[in-house]
Amino acid sequence: MAYLGTLALILAATVVLSHFSLKLGIPAVIGELLAGILFGPALLNWIHPSTMVNEFSEIGVILLMFIAGLESDLTLLKKYFRPGVLVAVIGVIVPVFVIFTFAQAWGFSFVAATFLGITYAATSVSISVEVLKELDALDTKSGATILGAAVVDDILTVIILSVAVSIFGTGVSTVDTPLWLTLLEELAFFGLIFLVVKWLAPFIMHLAEHLLPAASVTIGSLLLCLGMAYLADLFGLSAVIGAFFAGVAVSETKYRTEVDKALESIGYAVFIPVFFVSIGMNMRLDSLGRDFWFIAIMTVLALLTKWLGCGAGAKLAGMSWHEANIIGAGMVSRGEMALIVAQIGFDAHLLHRDFYSSVIIVIILTTLIAPFMLKDALNRHHPLEENS
């Protein structure tokens, strides 16, 4: 029953550190990330990676993205999806090219340099979503563009990673599906999303309303959330993409407010704090001294390439400089997506073990810095843009 003590410590640490973060004017998510660093293997080593932590964190990010979809405006998402494509494409090309060039100059092999570029092309907007929600900017032009770009970014990263592993990989990898089949599966999944939004979600929610248990509507929404997340993973996409679109589907029904209130209580009370702590727990300090300059330069490049690349895409799409700044900052966080890509590439022998810890540290550092960048960008843009 040791996991009960671990869970209690995580919840106590996150609520206290988040409180002080907010008191200092810092996004609450920073306190949760710092809880993972402070109490995890990097410092005190009181919390260790475990099955409970891993599974709770997976549920946490799925619920977080479901809530993001639930609070999104489908009309706004459709309107700014095309700019999101431009943001994502340029935001993938720039990091891949710049970081590949730097890695080659540092002495990495062609294969390792290519993989390093792919790793930092990945974006995880779960933390950006948290900051956008906190500052009431999720349902804006910039927020909708960030969410749309995140979907495209995820697809591009999966495709590029699939190609790289199939060509260069020599180890056991989870990415072993032929590229044409991956593309076909992803197209099929997006066709499924249309059916869920149009017919399945309204039917399930209406049916749940007429069932006798008190929490039937909440359970119906969870069924859609977890089911779509599972199918997205089955189709070769990130589970968070499925959860996000399940949230969008439920947002189009009359049950949106009821479900939002119920799942925020469930998610933020238990699972979402564990997710953010698990990211902080990946931080290791043992290679900081040995690879200090590599880590420092890579962190700067990882931040700048996404911020400037995605910002340039937003500007080309007709956004203002302020909006481009917000969108660029919102796409900086690498989070769990980059961690997953790094692990897949490492398993496929695309990256040497000596640099693996340093790569993880850079991912964590960009994830820690990203909320500050996004909050600063949002605070510079007064008043916040209207939902138009």
Protein Blocks (a to p, Z undefined) as FASTA:
>chain_A
ZZmmmmmmmmmmmmmmmmmmmmnopafklmmmmmmmmmmmklnomaccdfklmmmmmmmm
mmmmmmmmmmpcfklmmmmmmmmmmmmmmmmmmmmmmmmmmmmmnopafklmmmmmmmmm
pccfklmmmmmmmnopmmgfklmmmmmmmmmmmmmmmmmmmmmmmmmpcbdcfblccfkl
mmmmmmmmmmmmmmmmmmmmmmmmmmmmmpmblklmmmmmmmmmmmmmmmmmmnopafkl
mmmmmmmmmmmpmklmmmmmmmmmmmmmmmmmmmmmmmmmmpcfklmmmmmmmmmmmmmm
mmmmmmmmmmmmmmmnopafklmmmmmmmmmpnmlmlmmmmmmmmmnopacfklmmmmmm
mmmmmmmmmmmmmmmmmmmmccddddZZ
